[in-house]
Amino acid sequence: MPVTLNHTIVHAADAVATAAFYADILNLPPPRRLGHFTVLQVGETSLDMLQTDQPITSRHFAFLVSEAEFDDILGRITARQLPYWADPFHRIPAEINRWDDGRGVYFDDPNGHILEVITRPYGSGGLGAQHPNPLLSS
């Protein structure tokens, strides 16, 4: 059996609201309760939301989607008037990137976690891509 990532814990000020936010924006099935977790299934991996009243350290979660799903997700981001960026450092607002000749966008969840939606895996376009991923040149 190959090794796969089964789940990761996501700290949230409001676990139920955070899971609902992800499910809505990403068009995922509704979350379910499992003990003290609110579980959101993302493919074969789950994001297990854990409510906390402690300060939350921002984490980064990237989601690989189809071109059609990207259009739908970006539409939901803009309909909610959520700020979004073409880069993870929030330097290029209200734009998407074309890295690896795909498309990508970054936006924040209600807890300050950085969410990324991409249509091509990092580096998949190689150096021959019209828009190579900037990580290939670093």
Accessible surface in RSA format (square Angstrom, percent):
REM  Atomic radii and reference values for relative SASA: ProtOr
REM  Chains: A
REM  Algorithm: Lee & Richards
REM  Probe-radius: 1.40
REM  Slices: 20
REM RES _ NUM      All-atoms   Total-Side   Main-Chain    Non-polar    All polar
REM                ABS   REL    ABS   REL    ABS   REL    ABS   REL    ABS   REL
RES MET A   1   222.49 115.2 142.00  94.0  80.49 191.6 114.36  97.2 108.13 143.3
RES PRO A   2   108.62  79.2  93.31  85.1  15.32  55.7 105.06  86.7   3.57  22.2
RES VAL A   3   152.03 100.0 121.04 109.6  31.00  74.7 126.99 110.3  25.04  67.9
RES THR A   4    88.81  63.2  63.11  64.0  25.70  61.2  49.66  66.7  39.15  59.2
RES LEU A   5   116.24  64.7 102.56  73.4  13.68  34.4 106.38  74.7   9.86  26.5
RES ASN A   6   100.98  69.6  95.31  92.1   5.67  13.6  29.49  71.0  71.49  69.1
RES HIS A   7    86.59  47.3  74.70  51.9  11.89  30.4  45.87  47.3  40.72  47.4
RES THR A   8    29.78  21.2  25.17  25.5   4.61  11.0  15.83  21.3  13.94  21.1
RES ILE A   9    61.95  35.3  57.73  43.0   4.22  10.2  57.73  41.6   4.22  11.5
RES VAL A  10     0.00   0.0   0.00   0.0   0.00   0.0   0.00   0.0   0.00   0.0
RES HIS A  11    77.85  42.5  77.84  54.1   0.01   0.0  45.78  47.2  32.07  37.3
RES ALA A  12     0.00   0.0   0.00   0.0   0.00   0.0   0.00   0.0   0.00   0.0
RES ALA A  13    64.83  59.6  52.45  80.9  12.38  28.2  52.70  74.2  12.13  32.1
RES ASP A  14    67.81  47.5  66.94  66.6   0.87   2.0  23.11  54.4  44.69  44.6
RES ALA A  15     1.25   1.1   1.25   1.9   0.00   0.0   1.25   1.8   0.00   0.0
RES VAL A  16    84.20  55.4  84.17  76.2   0.03   0.1  84.17  73.1   0.03   0.1
RES ALA A  17    50.86  46.8  40.79  62.9  10.07  22.9  46.61  65.6   4.25  11.3
RES THR A  18     2.02   1.4   1.99   2.0   0.02   0.1   0.00   0.0   2.02   3.0
RES ALA A  19     0.00   0.0   0.00   0.0   0.00   0.0   0.00   0.0   0.00   0.0
RES ALA A  20    48.90  45.0  44.42  68.6   4.48  10.2  46.33  65.2   2.57   6.8
RES PHE A  21    15.71   7.9  12.53   7.8   3.17   8.3  15.00   9.1   0.71   2.0
RES TYR A  22     0.09   0.0   0.00   0.0   0.09   0.2   0.09   0.1   0.00   0.0
RES ALA A  23    10.53   9.7   8.22  12.7   2.32   5.3   8.51  12.0   2.03   5.4
RES ASP A  24    67.23  47.1  56.22  56.0  11.01  26.0  23.33  54.9  43.90  43.8
RES ILE A  25     0.22   0.1   0.22   0.2   0.00   0.0   0.22   0.2   0.00   0.0
RES LEU A  26    16.07   8.9   4.99   3.6  11.08  27.8   4.99   3.5  11.08  29.8
RES ASN A  27   114.84  79.2  95.22  92.0  19.62  47.3   7.69  18.5 107.15 103.6
RES LEU A  28    42.15  23.5  28.21  20.2  13.94  35.0  29.85  21.0  12.30  33.1
RES PRO A  29    85.34  62.2  76.81  70.0   8.53  31.0  84.08  69.4   1.26   7.8
RES PRO A  30   117.58  85.7  99.43  90.6  18.15  66.0 101.94  84.2  15.63  97.2
RES PRO A  31    38.07  27.7  18.28  16.7  19.79  71.9  19.01  15.7  19.06 118.5
RES ARG A  32   126.97  53.3 119.92  61.1   7.05  16.8  67.34  92.0  59.63  36.1
RES ARG A  33   139.03  58.4 114.52  58.4  24.51  58.4  63.91  87.4  75.11  45.5
RES LEU A  34    99.35  55.3  95.90  68.6   3.46   8.7  98.09  68.9   1.26   3.4
RES GLY A  35    67.05  82.7   0.00   N/A  67.05  82.7  44.09 121.0  22.96  51.4
RES HIS A  36   120.84  66.0 110.44  76.8  10.40  26.6  82.34  84.9  38.50  44.8
RES PHE A  37    39.50  19.8  39.50  24.5   0.00   0.0  39.50  23.9   0.00   0.0
RES THR A  38     3.65   2.6   3.65   3.7   0.00   0.0   3.65   4.9   0.00   0.0
RES VAL A  39     3.60   2.4   2.13   1.9   1.47   3.5   2.13   1.9   1.47   4.0
RES LEU A  40     0.03   0.0   0.03   0.0   0.00   0.0   0.03   0.0   0.00   0.0
RES GLN A  41    71.18  39.8  65.87  48.1   5.32  12.7  42.94  91.4  28.24  21.4
RES VAL A  42    36.63  24.1  31.60  28.6   5.04  12.1  31.60  27.5   5.04  13.7
RES GLY A  43    64.22  79.2   0.00   N/A  64.22  79.2  44.28 121.5  19.94  44.7
RES GLU A  44   151.54  87.0 129.78  98.2  21.76  51.8  55.18 106.7  96.36  78.7
RES THR A  45    30.80  21.9  30.80  31.2   0.00   0.0  14.27  19.2  16.53  25.0
RES SER A  46    10.12   8.6  10.12  13.5   0.00   0.0   3.17   6.7   6.95   9.7
RES LEU A  47     9.28   5.2   9.28   6.6   0.00   0.0   9.28   6.5   0.00   0.0
RES ASP A  48    12.08   8.5  12.08  12.0   0.00   0.0   0.00   0.0  12.08  12.1
RES MET A  49     0.00   0.0   0.00   0.0   0.00   0.0   0.00   0.0   0.00   0.0
RES LEU A  50    44.15  24.6  44.15  31.6   0.00   0.0  44.15  31.0   0.00   0.0
RES GLN A  51   104.97  58.7  86.84  63.5  18.13  43.2  26.39  56.2  78.58  59.6
RES THR A  52    30.02  21.4  17.20  17.4  12.82  30.6  17.10  23.0  12.92  19.5
RES ASP A  53   137.43  96.3  98.74  98.3  38.69  91.5  49.70 117.0  87.73  87.5
RES GLN A  54   117.81  65.9 111.40  81.4   6.41  15.3  41.43  88.2  76.38  57.9
RES PRO A  55   129.82  94.6  99.85  91.0  29.96 108.9 111.99  92.5  17.83 110.8
RES ILE A  56    45.58  25.9  13.96  10.4  31.62  76.2  16.32  11.7  29.27  79.4
RES THR A  57   115.11  81.9 102.09 103.5  13.02  31.0  72.31  97.1  42.80  64.7
RES SER A  58    59.01  49.9  37.03  49.4  21.98  50.6  35.11  74.8  23.91  33.5
RES ARG A  59    91.28  38.3  83.16  42.4   8.12  19.3  40.89  55.9  50.39  30.5
RES HIS A  60    82.66  45.2  59.24  41.2  23.42  59.9  50.23  51.8  32.44  37.7
RES PHE A  61    19.01   9.5  15.79   9.8   3.22   8.4  19.01  11.5   0.00   0.0
RES ALA A  62    56.23  51.7  24.38  37.6  31.85  72.5  24.52  34.5  31.71  84.0
RES PHE A  63    18.06   9.0  14.91   9.2   3.15   8.2  18.05  10.9   0.01   0.0
RES LEU A  64   108.55  60.5  76.33  54.6  32.22  81.0  76.33  53.6  32.22  86.7
RES VAL A  65    21.63  14.2  12.87  11.6   8.77  21.1  18.66  16.2   2.97   8.1
RES SER A  66    57.09  48.2  43.41  57.9  13.68  31.5  50.14 106.8   6.96   9.7
RES GLU A  67    85.72  49.2  82.28  62.2   3.44   8.2  61.52 119.0  24.20  19.8
RES ALA A  68    67.74  62.3  60.78  93.8   6.96  15.8  64.94  91.5   2.79   7.4
RES GLU A  69    87.86  50.4  86.89  65.7   0.97   2.3  31.31  60.6  56.54  46.2
RES PHE A  70     0.65   0.3   0.46   0.3   0.19   0.5   0.46   0.3   0.19   0.5
RES ASP A  71    77.56  54.3  66.88  66.6  10.69  25.3  26.06  61.3  51.50  51.4
RES ASP A  72    80.32  56.3  72.47  72.1   7.85  18.6  12.66  29.8  67.67  67.5
RES ILE A  73     3.00   1.7   3.00   2.2   0.00   0.0   3.00   2.2   0.00   0.0
RES LEU A  74    33.67  18.8  33.47  23.9   0.20   0.5  33.47  23.5   0.20   0.5
RES GLY A  75    35.06  43.2   0.00   N/A  35.06  43.2  30.58  83.9   4.47  10.0
RES ARG A  76    63.43  26.6  61.47  31.3   1.96   4.7  38.09  52.1  25.34  15.4
RES ILE A  77     0.00   0.0   0.00   0.0   0.00   0.0   0.00   0.0   0.00   0.0
RES THR A  78    62.40  44.4  49.47  50.2  12.93  30.8  37.75  50.7  24.65  37.3
RES ALA A  79    84.72  77.9  47.10  72.7  37.61  85.6  59.85  84.3  24.87  65.9
RES ARG A  80   104.14  43.7  77.56  39.5  26.58  63.3  35.52  48.5  68.62  41.6
RES GLN A  81   159.01  88.9 130.81  95.6  28.20  67.1  39.88  84.9 119.12  90.3
RES LEU A  82    41.37  23.0  36.02  25.8   5.35  13.4  36.38  25.5   4.99  13.4
RES PRO A  83    87.81  64.0  75.55  68.9  12.27  44.6  87.00  71.8   0.81   5.0
RES TYR A  84    38.47  18.0  36.01  20.5   2.47   6.4  11.49   8.6  26.98  33.3
RES TRP A  85    35.92  14.4  35.92  17.4   0.00   0.0  28.70  15.3   7.22  11.7
RES ALA A  86     4.22   3.9   4.17   6.4   0.05   0.1   4.17   5.9   0.05   0.1
RES ASP A  87    10.67   7.5  10.67  10.6   0.00   0.0   9.10  21.4   1.57   1.6
RES PRO A  88    37.52  27.3  31.97  29.1   5.55  20.2  31.97  26.4   5.55  34.5
RES PHE A  89   135.32  67.7 111.05  68.8  24.27  63.2 117.97  71.5  17.36  49.7
RES HIS A  90    63.12  34.5  44.18  30.7  18.95  48.5  22.52  23.2  40.60  47.2
RES ARG A  91   177.80  74.7 149.39  76.2  28.41  67.6  58.18  79.5 119.62  72.5
RES ILE A  92    74.80  42.6  73.51  54.8   1.29   3.1  74.80  53.9   0.00   0.0
RES PRO A  93    86.13  62.8  79.93  72.9   6.20  22.5  79.93  66.0   6.20  38.6
RES ALA A  94    68.73  63.2  51.59  79.6  17.14  39.0  51.96  73.2  16.77  44.4
RES GLU A  95    98.03  56.3  92.56  70.0   5.46  13.0  29.43  56.9  68.60  56.0
RES ILE A  96    36.83  21.0  21.84  16.3  15.00  36.1  21.84  15.7  15.00  40.7
RES ASN A  97    10.85   7.5   5.86   5.7   4.99  12.0   8.85  21.3   2.00   1.9
RES ARG A  98   119.45  50.2 115.95  59.1   3.50   8.3  35.43  48.4  84.02  50.9
RES TRP A  99    58.17  23.3  53.16  25.7   5.01  11.8  35.76  19.1  22.41  36.4
RES ASP A 100     1.56   1.1   1.56   1.6   0.00   0.0   0.02   0.1   1.54   1.5
RES ASP A 101    67.91  47.6  39.24  39.1  28.66  67.8  24.13  56.8  43.77  43.7
RES GLY A 102     3.40   4.2   0.00   N/A   3.40   4.2   2.13   5.8   1.27   2.8
RES ARG A 103    37.27  15.7  34.40  17.5   2.87   6.8   9.38  12.8  27.89  16.9
RES GLY A 104     0.18   0.2   0.00   N/A   0.18   0.2   0.18   0.5   0.00   0.0
RES VAL A 105     0.39   0.3   0.39   0.4   0.00   0.0   0.39   0.3   0.00   0.0
RES TYR A 106     1.45   0.7   1.45   0.8   0.00   0.0   0.04   0.0   1.41   1.7
RES PHE A 107     0.25   0.1   0.25   0.2   0.00   0.0   0.25   0.2   0.00   0.0
RES ASP A 108    47.90  33.6  38.22  38.0   9.68  22.9  14.96  35.2  32.93  32.8
RES ASP A 109     6.96   4.9   0.00   0.0   6.96  16.4   0.59   1.4   6.37   6.4
RES PRO A 110    89.52  65.2  44.00  40.1  45.52 165.5  57.57  47.5  31.95 198.6
RES ASN A 111    24.93  17.2   2.60   2.5  22.33  53.8   8.86  21.3  16.07  15.5
RES GLY A 112    32.46  40.0   0.00   N/A  32.46  40.0  24.89  68.3   7.57  17.0
RES HIS A 113     0.65   0.4   0.65   0.5   0.00   0.0   0.65   0.7   0.00   0.0
RES ILE A 114    36.25  20.6  36.25  27.0   0.00   0.0  36.25  26.1   0.00   0.0
RES LEU A 115     0.29   0.2   0.29   0.2   0.00   0.0   0.29   0.2   0.00   0.0
RES GLU A 116     0.11   0.1   0.11   0.1   0.00   0.0   0.00   0.0   0.11   0.1
RES VAL A 117     0.02   0.0   0.02   0.0   0.00   0.0   0.02   0.0   0.00   0.0
RES ILE A 118    19.41  11.0  19.41  14.5   0.00   0.0  19.41  14.0   0.00   0.0
RES THR A 119    16.93  12.0   0.92   0.9  16.01  38.2   0.92   1.2  16.01  24.2
RES ARG A 120    86.09  36.1  81.51  41.6   4.57  10.9  26.54  36.3  59.55  36.1
RES PRO A 121    64.35  46.9  62.88  57.3   1.47   5.3  64.35  53.1   0.00   0.0
RES TYR A 122   102.05  47.6  77.06  43.8  24.99  65.0  67.42  50.7  34.63  42.7
RES GLY A 123    24.99  30.8   0.00   N/A  24.99  30.8  10.23  28.1  14.75  33.0
RES SER A 124    52.22  44.1  17.82  23.8  34.40  79.2  29.51  62.8  22.71  31.8
RES GLY A 125    20.89  25.8   0.00   N/A  20.89  25.8   7.05  19.3  13.85  31.0
RES GLY A 126    26.99  33.3   0.00   N/A  26.99  33.3  26.93  73.9   0.06   0.1
RES LEU A 127   132.99  74.1 109.48  78.3  23.51  59.1 109.76  77.1  23.23  62.5
RES GLY A 128    80.05  98.7   0.00   N/A  80.05  98.7  43.24 118.7  36.81  82.4
RES ALA A 129    12.90  11.9   0.42   0.6  12.49  28.4   5.56   7.8   7.34  19.5
RES GLN A 130   151.43  84.7 119.31  87.2  32.12  76.5  42.28  90.0 109.15  82.8
RES HIS A 131    78.87  43.1  74.79  52.0   4.08  10.4  47.98  49.4  30.89  35.9
RES PRO A 132    52.98  38.6  43.56  39.7   9.41  34.2  43.56  36.0   9.41  58.5
RES ASN A 133     3.55   2.4   2.09   2.0   1.46   3.5   0.41   1.0   3.14   3.0
RES PRO A 134    63.53  46.3  52.65  48.0  10.88  39.6  59.41  49.1   4.12  25.6
RES LEU A 135   108.44  60.4  95.00  68.0  13.44  33.8  95.29  66.9  13.15  35.4
RES LEU A 136    70.43  39.2  45.23  32.4  25.21  63.4  48.14  33.8  22.30  60.0
RES SER A 137    97.77  82.6  60.05  80.1  37.72  86.9  48.07 102.4  49.70  69.6
RES SER A 138   123.00 103.9  53.25  71.1  69.75 160.7  76.68 163.3  46.32  64.9
END  Absolute sums over single chains surface
CHAIN  1 A     7969.2       6178.7       1790.5       4834.1       3135.1
END  Absolute sums over all chains
TOTAL          7969.2       6178.7       1790.5       4834.1       3135.1
